[in-house]
């Protein structure tokens, strides 16, 4: 775990080096992903089933590859009642939050008499990747499928690695209205979603997190299909003063460290004694944490404590551009409102990031690896597209036609120019 102090002469160089470290970079998987994708593209279902046997040790057929409606119902019914209620609670809050994002169509006539506008339409089909290796993630189902449903996507195809389908995952699928679930994972599942394979029909976009092979496959498939983002290891920055309970802050830091040994947890505080208390609390909690092995590696190799005046914390946060940032201070808006680059901001001492992972209603699919500098978290906008509308009558075309001709000729595109000029002078 690194310690920084913004007052130190070498802070800038050391902090820049820390920010530029690579985390969780996989071994050479891109070539393997490319080979798998090509195999499924050319070999279809036979290749998909072969890769599933080789990589997942599952012997599936065209019939058994799909999770039946009866299996979904039975699995959801096996989910513990308190978990099922929590899933329903979360689904409704996620649905309500994303409903508020719905944009409006527009039509207007400008000063030239040209009718302009735009309209929004949902994607026809979306693939949702749900990891199934390290743990079961019903929240992944909700965060990806519920906004797609809100957007009006007609078909949602969920893929998840074969094996025992966790009741909570199936309960989440049911709550989100997902009825098409396939027992496939990895790069081969992404390829099947993009190109189709037997009963799996192609989709228009693939969303959802996965391992290094899934990320590599999504990168290669972009253009054949849309993708949400290239997910990296999770990140959290906690800005906290000494008025906090150090055990609370330690728990918040570990909530992301437990995701992956390459995750990154950073504390920014103005009090050295409090920082030491948090470090001690982290050590105590790691000793009893079931996910302590991964969390300890993350905290040891990528964690940091930064001593800084709190008023300078927004600038530090912007340089980190983290997936999540908490402002555990009084009147958090005074700092949070100055942050430009963050996937999600959690304000106040009673708003841990974990609330956002599950039930706040906001989406937990967020930009990582400093991508918050140029991208946003998943939203309804990922499942709709905007079409421009233009309509001219003879009078408005007479205004727009001449500059169109001039610009087309300036660009050396005579057919463009003629398509306008021929309407300005029909006898020409």
C-alpha positions as CSV (number, residue, x, y, z in Angstrom):
1,X,0.0,0.0,0.0
2,X,1.4,3.3,-1.1
3,X,1.4,6.5,1.1
4,X,1.5,10.0,-0.5
5,X,1.6,13.5,1.0
6,X,0.8,16.3,-1.4
7,X,3.2,18.5,0.6
8,X,6.2,16.3,-0.3
9,X,8.5,17.6,-3.0
10,X,8.4,14.4,-4.9
11,X,4.6,14.0,-4.7
12,X,3.8,14.9,-8.3
13,X,6.3,12.5,-9.9
14,X,5.4,9.6,-7.5
15,X,1.6,10.2,-7.9
16,X,1.9,10.3,-11.8
17,X,3.8,7.0,-11.7
18,X,1.2,5.5,-9.5
19,X,-1.6,6.6,-11.8
20,X,0.1,5.2,-14.9
21,X,0.7,1.8,-13.4
22,X,-1.0,-1.0,-15.3
23,X,-3.4,-3.1,-13.3
24,X,-4.8,-6.4,-14.1
25,X,-3.3,-6.5,-17.6
26,X,-3.9,-10.1,-18.7
27,X,-1.4,-12.4,-20.4
28,X,-1.6,-12.4,-24.2
29,X,-5.2,-13.3,-24.7
30,X,-6.1,-11.2,-27.7
31,X,-4.8,-13.8,-30.2
32,X,-6.7,-16.5,-28.5
33,X,-9.9,-14.5,-28.5
34,X,-9.4,-13.7,-32.2
35,X,-9.0,-17.4,-33.0
36,X,-12.1,-18.3,-30.9
37,X,-14.2,-15.6,-32.6
38,X,-13.2,-16.8,-36.1
39,X,-14.0,-20.3,-35.1
40,X,-17.5,-19.5,-34.0
41,X,-18.0,-17.2,-37.0
42,X,-17.1,-19.9,-39.5
43,X,-18.1,-23.0,-37.5
44,X,-21.3,-21.8,-35.9
45,X,-23.0,-24.0,-33.3
46,X,-20.6,-26.9,-33.7
47,X,-17.6,-24.7,-32.9
48,X,-19.5,-23.1,-30.0
49,X,-20.3,-26.5,-28.4
50,X,-16.7,-27.6,-29.0
51,X,-15.3,-24.6,-27.2
52,X,-17.8,-25.1,-24.4
53,X,-16.5,-28.7,-24.0
54,X,-12.9,-27.6,-24.1
55,X,-13.0,-24.5,-21.9
56,X,-16.0,-25.1,-19.6
57,X,-15.9,-28.9,-19.5
58,X,-19.6,-29.0,-20.3
59,X,-21.1,-31.3,-22.9
60,X,-24.1,-29.5,-24.3
61,X,-26.4,-30.0,-27.3
62,X,-28.5,-27.7,-29.4
63,X,-31.4,-28.5,-27.1
64,X,-29.7,-28.3,-23.7
65,X,-27.7,-25.1,-24.4
66,X,-30.8,-23.1,-23.6
67,X,-32.1,-22.7,-20.1
68,X,-35.8,-23.6,-20.3
69,X,-38.7,-21.6,-19.0
70,X,-39.3,-24.3,-16.4
71,X,-35.7,-24.1,-15.2
72,X,-36.0,-20.4,-14.8
73,X,-39.2,-20.7,-12.8
74,X,-37.8,-23.5,-10.6
75,X,-34.5,-21.8,-10.0
76,X,-36.2,-18.5,-9.1
77,X,-38.5,-20.3,-6.7
78,X,-35.4,-21.8,-5.0
79,X,-34.1,-18.4,-4.2
80,X,-34.2,-17.4,-0.5
81,X,-37.2,-15.3,0.3
82,X,-35.2,-12.4,1.7
83,X,-32.9,-12.3,-1.4
84,X,-35.9,-12.5,-3.7
85,X,-37.5,-9.5,-1.9
86,X,-34.2,-7.6,-2.2
87,X,-34.0,-8.4,-5.9
88,X,-37.6,-7.1,-6.4
89,X,-36.8,-4.0,-4.3
90,X,-33.7,-3.3,-6.4
91,X,-35.3,-4.0,-9.7
92,X,-38.1,-1.5,-9.0
93,X,-35.7,1.2,-8.0
94,X,-33.4,0.6,-11.0
95,X,-36.5,0.7,-13.2
96,X,-37.7,4.0,-11.7
97,X,-34.3,5.7,-12.0
98,X,-33.9,4.8,-15.6
99,X,-37.4,5.7,-16.6
100,X,-36.5,9.3,-15.7
101,X,-33.7,9.2,-18.2
102,X,-36.1,8.8,-21.2
103,X,-35.4,11.5,-23.8
104,X,-38.1,13.2,-25.9
105,X,-38.5,13.2,-29.6
106,X,-38.5,16.7,-31.1
107,X,-39.7,18.4,-34.3
108,X,-39.3,22.2,-35.1
109,X,-39.1,24.6,-38.0
110,X,-36.2,26.9,-38.1
111,X,-35.9,30.5,-39.4
112,X,-35.1,29.1,-43.0
113,X,-38.4,27.2,-42.9
114,X,-36.6,23.8,-42.7
115,X,-38.3,21.2,-40.6
116,X,-35.7,19.5,-38.3
117,X,-35.8,17.1,-35.4
118,X,-34.8,13.8,-34.1
119,X,-36.5,10.7,-32.8
120,X,-35.3,7.9,-30.5
121,X,-35.8,4.2,-31.2
122,X,-34.7,1.2,-29.1
123,X,-32.3,-1.4,-30.2
124,X,-33.9,-4.6,-31.5
125,X,-31.8,-7.1,-29.7
126,X,-29.2,-7.0,-26.9
127,X,-26.9,-9.6,-25.4
128,X,-26.2,-9.5,-21.7
129,X,-23.1,-11.2,-20.4
130,X,-23.4,-12.4,-16.8
131,X,-20.2,-13.8,-15.2
132,X,-20.5,-17.2,-13.6
133,X,-17.0,-18.1,-12.5
134,X,-15.9,-16.4,-9.2
135,X,-19.4,-15.8,-7.9
136,X,-23.1,-15.3,-8.8
137,X,-24.1,-11.8,-9.7
138,X,-27.8,-11.1,-9.7
139,X,-27.1,-7.4,-9.6
140,X,-25.3,-7.7,-13.0
141,X,-28.5,-9.1,-14.5
142,X,-30.6,-6.2,-13.0
143,X,-28.2,-3.4,-13.9
144,X,-28.0,-4.5,-17.6
145,X,-31.4,-6.0,-18.4
146,X,-33.7,-3.6,-16.5
147,X,-32.5,-0.4,-18.4
148,X,-32.7,-2.4,-21.7
149,X,-36.3,-3.3,-20.9
150,X,-37.1,0.3,-19.9
151,X,-35.6,1.5,-23.3
152,X,-38.0,-0.9,-25.1
153,X,-35.4,-3.4,-26.4
154,X,-37.5,-6.2,-28.0
155,X,-35.2,-9.1,-27.3
156,X,-32.7,-9.6,-24.5
157,X,-30.4,-12.7,-24.8
158,X,-28.5,-13.5,-21.6
159,X,-25.4,-15.7,-21.7
160,X,-23.7,-17.1,-18.6
161,X,-21.1,-19.9,-18.3
162,X,-22.4,-23.4,-17.9
163,X,-22.7,-25.1,-14.5
164,X,-25.1,-24.7,-11.7
165,X,-27.3,-21.6,-12.3
166,X,-27.6,-19.8,-9.1
167,X,-31.2,-19.3,-7.9
168,X,-30.5,-15.6,-7.2
169,X,-29.4,-15.1,-10.9
170,X,-32.5,-16.8,-12.2
171,X,-34.7,-14.8,-9.8
172,X,-33.0,-11.6,-11.1
173,X,-33.6,-12.7,-14.7
174,X,-37.3,-13.3,-13.9
175,X,-37.6,-9.9,-12.1
176,X,-36.0,-8.2,-15.1
177,X,-38.2,-10.0,-17.6
178,X,-35.4,-12.0,-19.3
179,X,-36.7,-15.2,-20.8
180,X,-33.8,-16.1,-23.2
181,X,-30.8,-17.5,-21.3
182,X,-28.0,-19.5,-22.8
183,X,-25.4,-21.7,-21.0
184,X,-22.3,-20.4,-22.7
185,X,-19.6,-18.1,-21.6
186,X,-16.2,-16.6,-22.5
187,X,-15.1,-15.3,-25.9
188,X,-17.1,-18.0,-27.7
189,X,-20.4,-16.7,-26.1
190,X,-19.6,-13.2,-27.3
191,X,-18.9,-14.5,-30.8
192,X,-22.2,-16.4,-30.8
193,X,-24.1,-13.2,-29.8
194,X,-22.4,-11.2,-32.5
195,X,-22.6,-13.7,-35.4
196,X,-25.3,-16.1,-34.3
197,X,-24.7,-19.8,-33.7
198,X,-27.5,-22.4,-34.2
199,X,-30.5,-21.4,-32.1
200,X,-28.7,-18.3,-30.8
201,X,-29.6,-15.4,-33.1
202,X,-27.3,-12.4,-33.5
203,X,-27.8,-9.3,-31.4
204,X,-27.1,-5.6,-32.0
205,X,-25.1,-4.9,-28.9
206,X,-23.3,-6.8,-26.1
207,X,-23.2,-5.5,-22.6
208,X,-22.0,-6.8,-19.2
209,X,-18.7,-7.6,-17.6
210,X,-16.5,-10.6,-18.0
211,X,-13.0,-11.9,-17.7
212,X,-10.0,-11.0,-19.9
213,X,-11.1,-13.2,-22.8
214,X,-14.6,-11.6,-22.7
215,X,-13.1,-8.1,-22.7
216,X,-10.7,-9.0,-25.6
217,X,-13.6,-10.5,-27.5
218,X,-15.8,-7.4,-27.1
219,X,-13.0,-5.2,-28.2
220,X,-12.5,-7.3,-31.4
221,X,-16.3,-7.6,-32.1
222,X,-16.9,-3.8,-31.8
223,X,-18.2,-2.8,-35.2
224,X,-19.9,-6.1,-35.8
225,X,-22.0,-5.3,-32.8
226,X,-22.0,-2.4,-30.3
227,X,-20.5,-2.8,-26.9
228,X,-21.1,-1.0,-23.6
229,X,-17.4,-0.6,-22.5
230,X,-14.2,-2.4,-21.9
231,X,-14.4,-3.2,-18.2
232,X,-11.2,-3.1,-16.1
233,X,-10.6,-3.7,-12.4
234,X,-12.8,-1.9,-10.0
235,X,-11.8,1.3,-8.3
236,X,-12.9,3.5,-5.3
237,X,-11.7,6.7,-3.9
238,X,-12.9,7.7,-0.4
239,X,-12.5,11.3,0.6
240,X,-12.9,11.4,4.4
241,X,-12.1,13.6,7.4
242,X,-11.3,12.6,11.0
243,X,-15.0,12.8,12.0
244,X,-15.6,9.5,10.4
245,X,-15.6,6.1,12.0
246,X,-12.4,4.5,10.7
247,X,-14.0,1.1,10.6
248,X,-16.7,2.4,8.2
249,X,-14.1,3.9,5.9
250,X,-12.0,0.7,6.0
251,X,-15.0,-1.3,5.0
252,X,-15.7,1.0,2.1
253,X,-12.2,0.6,0.8
254,X,-12.3,-3.2,1.1
255,X,-15.7,-3.3,-0.6
256,X,-13.9,-2.8,-3.9
257,X,-10.6,-4.4,-3.0
258,X,-12.4,-7.8,-2.6
259,X,-13.5,-7.8,-6.2
260,X,-10.2,-8.6,-7.7
261,X,-6.4,-8.5,-6.8
262,X,-6.1,-5.8,-9.4
263,X,-8.8,-3.5,-7.9
264,X,-7.7,-0.2,-6.5
265,X,-8.8,1.5,-3.3
266,X,-7.6,5.0,-2.3
267,X,-8.2,7.0,0.8
268,X,-7.8,10.8,0.6
269,X,-7.7,12.5,4.0
270,X,-6.3,15.6,5.7
271,X,-5.5,13.8,9.0
272,X,-2.5,11.6,9.4
273,X,-3.7,10.1,12.7
274,X,-7.1,9.2,11.1
275,X,-5.3,7.7,8.1
276,X,-3.3,5.4,10.5
277,X,-6.5,4.4,12.2
278,X,-8.1,3.4,8.9
279,X,-5.0,1.4,7.9
280,X,-5.3,-0.5,11.2
281,X,-9.0,-1.1,10.7
282,X,-8.3,-2.4,7.2
283,X,-5.8,-4.9,8.7
284,X,-8.3,-6.1,11.3
285,X,-11.1,-6.6,8.8
286,X,-8.8,-8.4,6.3
287,X,-8.0,-10.9,9.0
288,X,-11.6,-12.1,9.1
289,X,-12.9,-11.3,5.6
290,X,-13.9,-14.3,3.6
291,X,-12.6,-12.6,0.4
292,X,-9.5,-11.5,2.3
293,X,-7.0,-13.1,-0.1
294,X,-8.0,-11.0,-3.1
295,X,-8.7,-7.9,-1.0
296,X,-5.3,-8.1,0.7
297,X,-3.5,-8.4,-2.6
298,X,-5.4,-5.5,-4.0
299,X,-4.7,-3.3,-0.9
300,X,-1.1,-4.3,-0.8
301,X,-0.3,-3.9,-4.5
302,X,-2.6,-1.1,-5.6
303,X,-4.1,0.6,-2.5
304,X,-3.0,4.1,-1.4
305,X,-3.5,6.7,1.3
306,X,-3.1,10.3,0.2
307,X,-2.6,13.1,2.8
308,X,-4.0,16.3,1.4
309,X,-6.1,19.3,2.3
310,X,-9.6,18.2,1.6
311,X,-10.2,21.4,-0.5
312,X,-7.7,20.0,-3.0
313,X,-9.4,16.6,-3.2
314,X,-11.6,17.3,-6.2
315,X,-8.5,18.0,-8.3
316,X,-6.9,14.7,-7.1
317,X,-10.1,12.8,-7.9
318,X,-10.2,14.3,-11.4
319,X,-6.7,13.1,-12.0
320,X,-7.6,9.6,-10.8
321,X,-11.0,9.7,-12.7
322,X,-12.2,6.7,-10.6
323,X,-15.1,4.4,-11.1
324,X,-16.5,5.4,-7.7
325,X,-15.8,8.3,-5.3
326,X,-17.2,8.8,-1.8
327,X,-17.2,12.2,-0.1
328,X,-17.6,11.2,3.6
329,X,-17.7,14.7,4.9
330,X,-20.3,17.3,6.1
331,X,-21.8,19.3,3.3
332,X,-20.3,17.0,0.6
333,X,-21.6,19.0,-2.3
334,X,-19.0,21.7,-1.7
335,X,-16.4,19.2,-2.9
336,X,-18.4,16.8,-5.1
337,X,-19.8,19.6,-7.2
338,X,-16.2,20.4,-8.3
339,X,-15.5,16.9,-9.6
340,X,-15.6,16.5,-13.4
341,X,-14.3,12.9,-13.8
342,X,-15.9,10.1,-11.9
343,X,-18.3,7.3,-12.8
344,X,-20.5,7.8,-9.7
345,X,-20.3,10.1,-6.7
346,X,-21.6,9.0,-3.3
347,X,-22.1,11.9,-0.9
348,X,-22.2,11.9,2.9
349,X,-21.2,9.6,5.7
350,X,-24.2,7.2,5.3
351,X,-23.8,6.7,1.5
352,X,-21.4,3.8,1.0
353,X,-20.6,2.8,-2.6
354,X,-22.2,-0.6,-1.9
355,X,-25.6,1.1,-1.9
356,X,-25.0,2.0,-5.5
357,X,-24.0,-1.5,-6.4
358,X,-27.4,-2.9,-5.4
359,X,-30.4,-0.8,-4.5
360,X,-29.9,3.0,-4.9
361,X,-31.3,2.7,-8.4
362,X,-28.4,4.3,-10.3
363,X,-26.4,2.0,-12.5
364,X,-23.3,0.2,-11.2
365,X,-21.9,-0.5,-14.7
366,X,-19.4,2.4,-14.7
367,X,-16.2,3.4,-16.5
368,X,-12.9,2.1,-15.1
369,X,-9.2,2.6,-15.8
370,X,-9.6,6.4,-15.9
371,X,-12.2,6.1,-18.7
372,X,-14.5,8.4,-16.6
373,X,-12.5,11.2,-18.3
374,X,-14.5,10.5,-21.5
375,X,-17.4,8.1,-20.8
376,X,-20.4,7.5,-18.6
377,X,-22.0,4.6,-16.8
378,X,-24.6,2.4,-18.4
379,X,-27.9,4.1,-18.9
380,X,-31.0,4.0,-21.1
381,X,-29.0,5.8,-23.7
382,X,-27.0,2.6,-24.3
383,X,-30.1,0.9,-25.5
384,X,-31.6,3.6,-27.8
385,X,-30.4,5.4,-30.8
386,X,-31.2,8.8,-32.3
387,X,-32.2,9.4,-35.9
388,X,-32.1,12.9,-37.3
389,X,-35.0,14.2,-39.3
390,X,-34.8,16.9,-42.1
391,X,-37.6,18.2,-44.4
392,X,-37.4,21.0,-46.9
393,X,-40.0,22.6,-49.0
394,X,-39.2,24.5,-52.2
395,X,-38.8,27.8,-50.3
396,X,-36.5,26.5,-47.6
397,X,-34.5,24.4,-50.1
398,X,-33.9,27.6,-52.1
399,X,-32.1,29.0,-49.0
400,X,-30.0,25.8,-48.3
401,X,-29.3,24.8,-51.8
402,X,-26.7,27.4,-52.9
403,X,-24.3,27.0,-49.9
404,X,-24.7,23.2,-50.3
405,X,-23.4,23.5,-53.9
406,X,-20.6,25.8,-52.9
407,X,-19.3,23.5,-50.1
408,X,-19.7,20.4,-52.3
409,X,-17.6,22.0,-55.1
410,X,-15.0,23.1,-52.6
411,X,-14.6,19.5,-51.5
412,X,-14.4,18.2,-55.0
413,X,-17.6,16.3,-55.0
414,X,-19.5,17.2,-58.1
415,X,-22.3,14.6,-57.7
416,X,-23.1,16.1,-54.3
417,X,-23.2,19.6,-55.9
418,X,-25.4,18.4,-58.8
419,X,-27.9,16.8,-56.5
420,X,-28.6,20.2,-55.1
421,X,-28.1,22.4,-58.2
422,X,-30.4,20.2,-60.3
423,X,-33.2,21.2,-57.9
424,X,-32.2,24.8,-57.9
425,X,-32.3,24.9,-61.8
426,X,-34.4,22.0,-63.0
427,X,-33.6,22.8,-66.6
428,X,-29.9,22.6,-66.2
